[in-house]
Amino acid sequence: MTQSMTFSPYKKPFEERIMKWEQQLTLVSEILDQWLTLQRSWMYLEPIFSSEDIMQQLPLEGKRFATVDRMWRKTTDTAKRNPLVLKVCGNQKLLDQFVEANKLLESVQKGLADYLETKRLAFARFFFLSNDELLQILSQTKNPLAVQPHLRKCFEAIETLDFQPNLEITAMNSKEREKVPFDKPMMPTGNVEAWLGEVERRMRASVRHQAYASKRRPDWVRDWAAMVVLAVSAIYWSKEAEDAIAAGTVGAYAEKCNQDLLDLTDMVRGRLSGQDRLTLGALITVDVHARDVMQELVEAKIERPTDFEWASISYGYEYLGNTPRLVITPLTDRCYMTLMSAMHLNLGGAPAGPAGTGKTETTKDLAKALAKQCVVFNCSDGLDYLAMGKFFKGLASSGAWACFDEFNRIDLEVLSVVAQQILTIQLAIQAKVKRFIFEDTEIDLNFSCSVFITMNPGYAGRSELPDNLK
């Protein structure tokens, strides 16, 4: 309004008052802009720095926030007692205070981001948590039980840990209520990232510690954790199949596979606990495929173990809980073989096809077969290379698999940078280095990490992959 009045040919008698009002309203506008910016930052940081643990771990940032907090409360109290905008916002000194406070909070947020980065580098699975989730954990470091709600984002299947009254951790539990005791108990001492790292080591050691007892198959399948039953069954099937080929008894072994399957189906018809029924459902799914493979070997008249080569990748020992398995069709089999071949070449996989055809589930099921953590990430055109870089850091350091769903929804400009990020990780794996520089940060490298993408070609809003990503 005042700007319109300055262009009026009749402004001369009011020119001084117009200029005064314009200056005053401009000042009010600048103060309100700075005030709203400060309010957003304060509302985000205030719950964080109200935690004693965070204040102890970030003393410098805590002091800076406390300084801003006092000024903020004093200003809002003044505004409450005198709610007249021209009186409250007509002071240049207030604008200077807000500008300085915003600069201080920017430095606080940078310090907070650096602090979270150090925690993520100490425990790589923290890269898969948002800043808010990570801060919830770090703000309650004196209470290990506060970590429980966030375990599923850090581990593939650990829903809860068993804490004793003295806080000793003795076992892990899945969502399906399967319990696996730790091979030896542990205490959650030290920083949260340190004892969560120990939980990860205990998880792998405890899964490895599970044994294969010399009992009848229908008996031992009910004695152990589901993933151990599935893994050991696959190991024995591979060994026995190869021995049968070498001895020329493939037909007899195919009959044995069929009988094993019939034994399991007889068990399913009887009374079983919920856990046992889930385990047997997954085992029957895998056994059906094993029987079909042996039948194919019989029909192909395979006589020597050298007629084909087993594709193998090291077992990851990630606890998987008691979950169903994907039915393995000939198409699934071909997909598995292609992905395994790609991983032997230190490359990733890119299943493509229409929506709902099982691209993501196939990748996840292969990860289950190899006991790897598989993190599914739904892509959108709002992703930037910084968010993807954070994700890749966690991937490379933890050795997890990532499945980027609908990868070609990401903007082409971001895809080009992502291609370079993936190439950096692949080159480091090929060089077999233990640490490497990624996005200006030196991080650990776990060689078992792998990147998979799924795409729905031909849909609107999808990008073509850049040449350096194909």
URNORDA-V287351 format. One line per field, one symbol per residue. ss: DSSP state (2 for helix, 1 for strand, 0 for the rest). psi: psi as a letter, one per 20 degrees, with the letter a starting at -180 (. if undefined). A space follows every 50 residues. Layout:
ss=???
psi=???
This chain:
ss=02222200000222222222222222222222222222222222222220 02222220222222222222222222222220002222000222222222 22222222222222222222220222220022222222000002222222 22220000011110000111111000001111111110000222222222 22222222200000002222000002222222222222222222222002 22222222222222222220000222222222222222222222222220 00002220000000000000000000000222222222222222000010 01000000222222222220000111110000002222222222222200 11111022200222222222222222222220001111001111000001 11101000000000002220
psi=ghhhhhipikighjgghggghggghgggggghghghghgggghghghgji phgghhhmgghggghhghgggghgghgghhhmlohhggkkohhgghgggh hhgghghghghgghghghhhhhnhiihjqrggghhhghilhinhhihgij hhihqgjogrqoprhjjppirqqrhjkppoqqhqrqpmqaqhhghhhhgg hhgghhghhqroqmrqgighiiirqghgggghghghggghghhhghikkg ghhhggggggghgghhghiapqrgghhgghghghghhgggghghhhhghi lphqhjirpppqqqpikppianqrqpporhggghgghghggghhjkraqm pqrrqjjkgghgghhhhghjlqpoopooqriiqrhgghggghghghhijr qpooplhjiqqhhhhgggghgghgghhhghilqhqrppljpprqpoiiqq pqqqqnqiqqjpqppqhji.
